[in-house]
Amino acid sequence: MEPTILAVIPARGGSKGLPGKKVKSLAGKPMIAWTIEAALACQVVTRTIVSTDVAEIVGATLCTHAWLAQGVIVNTGAIVEHHCRLADFVHVAPGAVLTGRTSVGERVTIGAEGVIGAGSVVTCNIPACATAVGVPARLVAH
């Protein structure tokens, strides 16, 4: 069994020296993106976690205690609310909203403008403009 090497990236919002530094642009992307990309590219790291209070990263909003696993992509305008957990290689499309305490399984895509209800467990792809709720999540509007 290979050891787990964890990269934890603290992305606190309260910088006093340079307010908003994690979202300030450096060479065309937010400063925090450089750190996240370096951790994801490191071949010895098996899991990367971004710990944040409230962060806007690449135009997306990540709220308190959002947990993002390896290879997660959260696109512009997406909102990941409090205590959400996104497993490996999840893709949250532009404008999607994951409400509080949602869990999303590996390699699942949440389509553009999709909405996931609070406390839902998403195990399969959710199409664009759809709403899903429940455990496991099921479509209630599309």
C-alpha positions, -999 to +999 in steps of 0.1 A: +000+000+000+014+033-010+015+062+015-009+091+011+008+124+007-015+152+015-011+188+003-031+213+024-034+248+010-047+273+035-065+301+017-077+324+045-095+355+034-080+380+060-047+392+045-038+425+060-006+432+041-022+427+007-060+425+009-076+400-014-041+386-024-053+351-032-075+364-060-052+392-072-039+384-107-003+373-112+007+365-148-029+362-159-044+341-131-052+344-094-023+340-070-040+310-053-043+292-087-005+290-089-003+272-056-032+249-064-018+240-098+017+233-083+002+209-057-019+191-084+011+187-106+034+173-079+038+136-086+043+126-050+012+143-037-018+120-038-045+144-025-048+182-025-072+200-001-079+238-003-090+250+031-108+284+029-131+306+049-145+324+019-126+326-014-133+337-049-111+316-070-111+321-108-145+338-105-161+310-084-172+313-048-161+287-023-177+291+011-167+279+046-153+244+049-156+235+012-136+203+007-121+199-028-103+167-038-077+160-065-084+174-100-116+193-091-126+221-115-150+248-103-158+272-132-166+309-133-198+319-116-202+286-098-210+286-061-200+258-037-217+265-004-208+256+032-195+221+041-197+207+006-174+178-003-163+173-039-145+140-047-117+135-072-121+149-107-155+166-102-164+193-127-187+221-116-197+240-148-203+278-150-232+291-130-239+258-111-249+261-074-241+234-048-260+242-016-248+234+019-236+200+029-237+185-006-214+156-015-204+149-051-189+116-061-158+109-082-158+121-119-193+136-117-201+167-137-226+193-125-239+210-157-240+247-163-267+265-142-274+232-124-286+234-088-280+207-062-302+208-030-288+209+005-276+177+019-278+158-014-254+131-024-246+133-062-234+100-077-241+106-114-238+135-138-264+163-136-274+179-169-273+217-175-302+237-161-313+208-139-322+206-102-313+176-082-321+167-046-319+137-022-297+108-012-289+097-038-297+129-057-324+126-084-336+151-109-367+171-099-366+197-126-349+200-160 
